[in-house]
Amino acid sequence: MKRTPLYATHRALGARFVEFGGWEMPVQYTGIVEEHVAVRQRAGLFDVSHMGEIELRGPHALAACQELTVNDVARLHDGQAQYSLLCRPNGGVVDDVIVHRLASDRLLICVNASNIDKDFAWMQEHRGGAEVVNRSDEFAQLALQGPHATATLAAVTTLPLGDIRRFEFRAGTVGGQPALVAHTGYTGEDGWELYCAPDAAPALWQALIEAGQPQGLVPAGLGARDTLRLESALPLYGHELTDDTTPLEAGLRWVVHFEKPRFVGRDALVRQRQAGTERTLVGVVLTDPGIPRQGYRVLSEQQTVGTITSGTKSPTLGTAIGMGYVARPWHAVGTRLAVEIRGRAARAEVVPLPFYRR
């Protein structure tokens, strides 16, 4: 398995490791619930260096990105970022990504770790004259998240953080290390994602840990990252998003810019928008004991009407929550359903998403 530049740091902190997307990653340090609560109430620091970075370059870079992604990158100015999706011609999702406009002829796209090779090949196939460069080995990435994240970051940088709005980024120095500082995150809290050279990651990590300790900052692993994103109903590729699900089914209609005349998957998504989806992503809360897990069947009077894609016991809410796809007649908020857990039908109810909003 691959290891990030911070592997030795995590070992020294006593982290437990898991395999994720071909990487050996820290899943927790002191405990998933403790780290989750710290991010909700104070701040947490994540190593997300397994994520990939692919750059589109050249005079055709912007046009190629418009063709490749469903959102409208023409809206972006230099220093702005955008959540978007890569889709197949049938509307299925190749990956969900963050597009960063470095310049009109340079767009840096952050992709999911397990999809780096797939995304790179897909972008090359649809590059439209742009140069496609896999820069994943050139970056480490840290995610500083939580109510005290900005105060922690301000202690180790001279960047004017108050001027950097959500989904904007700037290049600067953090803890003495050059970094690209983006006002983005994947926890439902305010926070920042920092891109730096791999050999700068240990010093940057240590600087943030030391600056954040008075604020209650803790190192956090992928376990808390998953429970945090699930409470906030943020999709995870391989769970809510796959090659067989579309943005409209996943509740991501707001990402798709149908006003663009061309992008891969547009025709299929237009047809689905006109006909309506046969299934949709919903949130459920269990009213019986148990935890919904990926792959569990969703039932209505013993009839299978859907499948759970993600589930956990919410550390913030104290209830068992899950997301999953159900057939349209059973998608309405308040619908009584059940989730099959080891042969037992646990009662559940469809609730609004997200489960948690800061």
Secondary structure, DSSP 8 states (H G I E B T S, - for coil): -B--TTHHHHHHTT-EEEEETTEEEEEESS-HHHHHHHHHHSEEEEE-TTSEEEEEESTTHHHHHHHHBSS-GGG--TTBEEEEEEE-TTS-EEEEEEEEEEETTEEEEEE-GGGHHHHHHHHHHT-TT-EEEE-GGG-EEEEEESTTHHHHHHTTB-S-GGG--TTBEEEEEETTEEEEEES--SSSS-EEEEEE-GGGHHHHHHHHHHHHGGGTEEE--HHHHHHHHHHTT---BTTTB-TT--TTTTT-GGG--TTSS--TTHHHHHHHHHH--SEEEEEEEESSSS---TT-EEEETTEEEEEEEEEEE-TTT-SEEEEEEEEGGG-STT-EEEEEETTEEEEEEEE-S-S---
